[in-house]
Amino acid sequence: MEMPVNLNGKTALVTGGANGIGLAVSRELAACGARVWVADLERAEPARVAADFGAQGVVADVTDPDSLRAAFDAIPELDIAVANAGTAIEAPLEEITASIWERTISLNLTGLFRTVQMAAAKMKPQRRGSIVLMASTNSYDGEPNLTAYNASKAGVLGVLHTVANELGPWQIRVNAVNPGLIRTSLTQAAFDSPNVLKAYFRHVPLGRGGEAAEVAKAVAFLASDEASFITGATLLVDGGQMAGKFGTWDESTAEFETDRWRLR
């Protein structure tokens, strides 16, 4: 029987926690014993979503400092903060409007910064805590049509390294997970296209995409005391994608079946 990491007695906040990877993280932390607060936009109905697995919901817009502060104020104490809220808007360079750029940076980078800043203020008096940031394989590479997204996720690593250094003396750990292509409602169109997947997964050593639950388990590990001497680190959850360069899979030794490559 698989045993989850032990988060008994811990209180956790997950931004963007009512959808996609954030929801999987919220569920996983709750399954590990944490008291989870799901923070998300009002239209995402965080209280209703959280009630399904015994968590609490709170309305929060990370692009609105007052809204985010109210969410933090609603939580009596905080041991774990997961800065997950984000967006990705595809557009070629010449079609990126000021609105696309500003929305992406405001949510993915400024919103994350505010989340970290407020979490640190809550954790410092306790002299303990764990903050996990949602970065991406796009923190490193330049996937086309995602200039704003890639810039925001590269910036997440700048926040990571600096705040891990600053908060270490307070025994507050700060780490990041870097997912590759993960199946969510936002990426389902890609997963529904075998031709897209065949080309994309040719460069993924495990030959497939990831599931949100697999990212959630990595977050839970970094949040837990099992990672007590890990801070300032990035954990790639990408099936090995960033370890390769020229592609792992080809038809001479393997075949593509529906949504993954397999050796013959």
Secondary structure, 3 states (H helix, E strand, C coil): CCCCCCCCCCEEEEECCCCHHHHHHHHHHHHCCCEEEEEECHHHCHHHHHHCCCCEEEECCCCCHHHHHHHHHCCCCCCEEEECCCCCCCECHHHCCHHHHHHHHHHHHHHHHHHHHHHHHHHHHHCCEEEEEECCHHHCCCCCCEHHHHHHHHHHHHHHHHHHHHHHHHCEEEEEEEECCEECCCCHHHHCCHHHHHHHHCCCCCCECEEHHHHHHHHHHHHCHHHCCCCCCEEEECCCHHHCCCCCCCCCCEEEECCEEEEC
